[in-house]
Amino acid sequence: MLEKENQALLTVAVARQAKVKHITYLSVYQAERFPDVPHFIGKYAVETSLKAFDTPFTVLRPGYFFQNDAELKPVLTAAGLYPNPIGKAGIAAVDVRDIADAAVVSLTTDGHTGKTYNLVGLDPLSGPSAAAIWSKVLNKQVRYADLPVEAFEEQLRQIFPAWLAKDLRLMFQGFEDRGFAPSNADVATLTSLIGHAPRRYEDFVCETAAEWSK
């Protein structure tokens, strides 16, 4: 993660030297609340660098991506499990198409310099609610696995480098310990920014399941 953070900070420095007109930076929701999560605090460091100089910038802070769950087809359709340990309280989540809409607005219209926008969907996403939506759309029982984060990390180590598995484990553990809920004010701000209500997780699931069935 240190290499990616360095690359981002160097990119900001090069952009500043080149006197670019505007930088829109993709950070993460509530980055400063998770100093123990490498990719969160790395993004917060880049935000701090942007704010220290005079290059015009906008920061976009999205929650958990709906589209992360498009990778779960085997375990959802075969095992009937929703495996990601996002907890039962509900976390901030967003469709990446809404992020794209926000980025376009920030780069092509005036009035966004120095602004930070929190990008979150209409409803908190929890493990049980995600499982219920997949059950409805797939027309089969899907249960929330509710794995301990330690067990989830061990599973991730089978497919990802150990450092990435640890980073993701710390993220999900942070969600559980500190919460990651969206606010109504953030939803209203995103709606105003992109000119339409944020997309819903259920709509994403319906579209994804339709693609899987082709």
Wavefront OBJ file of the C-alpha trace (Angstrom):
o trace
v 0.000 0.000 0.000
v 2.922 2.338 0.661
v 3.882 2.187 -3.015
v 0.350 3.204 -4.110
v 0.275 6.037 -1.584
v 3.637 7.293 -2.829
v 2.426 7.121 -6.429
v -0.668 9.145 -5.586
v 1.317 11.776 -3.697
v 3.822 12.017 -6.540
v 0.968 12.394 -9.024
v -0.376 15.307 -7.002
v 3.098 16.884 -6.970
v 3.511 16.469 -10.734
v 0.035 17.888 -11.362
v 0.865 20.873 -9.198
v 4.121 21.504 -11.078
v 2.312 21.191 -14.407
v -0.298 23.688 -13.196
v -3.242 21.461 -14.105
v -6.596 23.182 -14.010
v -8.330 20.803 -11.609
v -7.827 17.516 -9.773
v -10.736 15.287 -8.760
v -9.448 12.739 -6.250
v -11.234 9.487 -5.389
v -10.805 8.979 -1.656
v -12.998 6.968 0.714
v -15.899 7.759 3.049
v -14.867 8.735 6.588
v -11.186 8.120 5.807
v -9.922 9.908 8.919
v -11.875 7.570 11.228
v -9.841 4.505 10.206
v -6.145 5.307 10.801
v -5.414 1.594 11.245
v -6.680 0.680 7.749
v -3.799 1.211 5.293
v -5.780 2.141 2.196
v -8.007 4.514 4.187
v -5.227 6.448 5.887
v -3.232 6.481 2.645
v -6.098 8.238 0.898
v -6.434 10.665 3.794
v -2.758 11.561 3.371
v -3.416 12.428 -0.275
v -6.406 14.577 0.757
v -4.128 16.421 3.186
v -1.565 17.008 0.440
v -4.210 18.419 -1.897
v -5.422 20.854 0.751
v -1.891 22.094 1.489
v -1.362 23.696 -1.932
v -3.231 25.908 -4.359
v -4.040 23.474 -7.184
v -7.853 23.427 -7.574
v -9.266 20.120 -6.379
v -12.414 18.218 -5.467
v -12.440 15.165 -3.203
v -14.966 12.368 -3.749
v -15.459 10.060 -0.781
v -17.471 6.972 -1.756
v -18.648 4.244 0.569
v -18.459 0.509 -0.115
v -18.931 -0.222 -3.827
v -22.035 -2.212 -4.804
v -19.980 -3.657 -7.638
v -17.624 -5.396 -5.205
v -20.405 -7.952 -4.837
v -20.466 -8.788 -8.545
v -17.448 -11.003 -7.782
v -19.466 -13.182 -5.424
v -21.322 -15.212 -8.053
v -19.900 -18.669 -7.143
v -20.624 -18.432 -3.432
v -24.009 -16.736 -3.883
v -25.337 -19.062 -6.564
v -23.786 -22.340 -5.422
v -23.349 -22.157 -1.657
v -26.218 -19.725 -1.067
v -24.076 -17.501 1.142
v -23.363 -13.791 1.249
v -19.788 -13.954 2.557
v -18.534 -10.381 2.985
v -18.505 -9.493 6.716
v -20.116 -6.065 6.388
v -21.966 -6.546 9.661
v -25.573 -6.252 10.758
v -25.775 -2.537 11.563
v -25.586 -1.308 7.967
v -22.765 0.477 6.165
v -22.539 3.274 3.618
v -22.503 1.847 0.103
v -22.813 3.286 -3.399
v -23.094 2.295 -7.055
v -19.902 3.078 -8.982
v -22.032 4.683 -11.716
v -23.050 7.345 -9.217
v -19.365 7.909 -8.474
v -18.749 8.359 -12.197
v -21.642 10.821 -12.417
v -20.181 12.834 -9.534
v -16.724 12.849 -11.106
v -18.100 14.146 -14.407
v -19.951 16.957 -12.653
v -16.895 17.954 -10.626
v -14.686 18.076 -13.714
v -17.043 19.749 -16.183
v -19.010 22.298 -14.144
v -18.034 25.185 -11.897
v -18.419 25.546 -8.150
v -16.689 22.414 -6.879
v -13.198 23.690 -6.106
v -12.146 22.828 -2.566
v -15.272 20.760 -1.971
v -15.447 17.298 -0.457
v -18.447 15.166 -1.410
v -19.505 12.054 0.468
v -20.950 9.560 -2.014
v -23.394 7.161 -0.387
v -26.554 5.388 -1.448
v -30.079 5.712 -0.117
v -30.067 2.831 2.364
v -27.418 1.344 4.659
v -26.266 -2.070 3.430
v -26.000 -4.875 5.969
v -25.095 -8.517 5.632
v -28.651 -9.710 6.347
v -30.235 -7.129 4.021
v -27.829 -8.013 1.202
v -28.567 -11.722 1.669
v -32.327 -11.061 1.636
v -32.095 -9.103 -1.612
v -30.008 -11.793 -3.299
v -32.484 -14.429 -2.061
v -35.365 -12.542 -3.645
v -33.635 -11.885 -6.953
v -32.021 -15.320 -7.346
v -35.188 -17.067 -6.111
v -33.183 -19.215 -3.715
v -32.206 -19.015 -0.072
v -29.091 -16.930 0.536
v -27.839 -16.577 4.104
v -25.444 -14.059 5.583
v -22.325 -16.053 6.471
v -21.463 -13.722 9.385
v -17.876 -14.965 9.429
v -15.448 -13.737 12.085
v -13.051 -11.324 10.406
v -10.140 -13.622 11.286
v -11.686 -16.475 9.299
v -12.493 -14.106 6.440
v -8.874 -12.984 6.313
v -7.721 -16.595 6.098
v -10.029 -17.165 3.132
v -8.764 -14.015 1.413
v -5.180 -15.224 1.796
v -6.038 -18.066 -0.578
v -6.629 -15.644 -3.453
v -4.922 -12.361 -2.494
v -1.482 -11.372 -1.194
v -1.232 -11.495 2.589
v -0.907 -7.701 2.897
v -4.151 -7.136 0.972
v -6.012 -9.765 2.991
v -4.882 -8.021 6.182
v -5.879 -4.594 4.847
v -9.386 -5.795 3.961
v -9.748 -7.590 7.299
v -8.870 -4.359 9.130
v -11.425 -2.477 7.031
v -14.291 -4.839 7.806
v -13.249 -5.005 11.454
v -13.315 -1.213 11.554
v -16.835 -1.200 10.122
v -17.927 -3.557 12.884
v -16.135 -1.762 15.724
v -16.750 1.890 14.784
v -19.639 1.854 12.338
v -19.736 3.141 8.775
v -23.303 4.342 8.430
v -24.375 6.948 5.862
v -26.188 10.137 6.818
v -29.346 11.528 5.257
v -27.512 14.797 4.626
v -24.886 12.999 2.537
v -27.586 11.261 0.489
v -29.265 14.616 -0.138
v -25.974 16.217 -1.185
v -25.192 13.443 -3.660
v -28.720 13.638 -5.086
v -28.317 17.365 -5.656
v -24.832 16.946 -7.118
v -25.679 14.318 -9.747
v -29.247 15.398 -10.451
v -30.948 12.110 -9.567
v -31.443 9.847 -6.578
v -28.564 7.463 -5.923
v -29.078 4.029 -7.406
v -30.327 1.300 -5.064
v -28.502 -1.909 -4.188
v -31.528 -3.975 -5.203
v -31.430 -2.500 -8.703
v -27.736 -3.387 -8.965
v -28.497 -6.945 -7.845
v -31.298 -7.318 -10.418
v -29.041 -6.085 -13.220
v -26.154 -8.286 -12.125
v -28.290 -11.413 -11.835
v -29.703 -10.758 -15.300
v -26.161 -10.577 -16.678
v -25.240 -13.826 -14.946
v -28.217 -15.600 -16.502
v -27.285 -14.739 -20.081
l 1 2 3 4 5 6 7 8 9 10 11 12 13 14 15 16 17 18 19 20 21 22 23 24 25 26 27 28 29 30 31 32 33 34 35 36 37 38 39 40 41 42 43 44 45 46 47 48 49 50 51 52 53 54 55 56 57 58 59 60 61 62 63 64 65 66 67 68 69 70 71 72 73 74 75 76 77 78 79 80 81 82 83 84 85 86 87 88 89 90 91 92 93 94 95 96 97 98 99 100 101 102 103 104 105 106 107 108 109 110 111 112 113 114 115 116 117 118 119 120 121 122 123 124 125 126 127 128 129 130 131 132 133 134 135 136 137 138 139 140 141 142 143 144 145 146 147 148 149 150 151 152 153 154 155 156 157 158 159 160 161 162 163 164 165 166 167 168 169 170 171 172 173 174 175 176 177 178 179 180 181 182 183 184 185 186 187 188 189 190 191 192 193 194 195 196 197 198 199 200 201 202 203 204 205 206 207 208 209 210 211 212 213 214
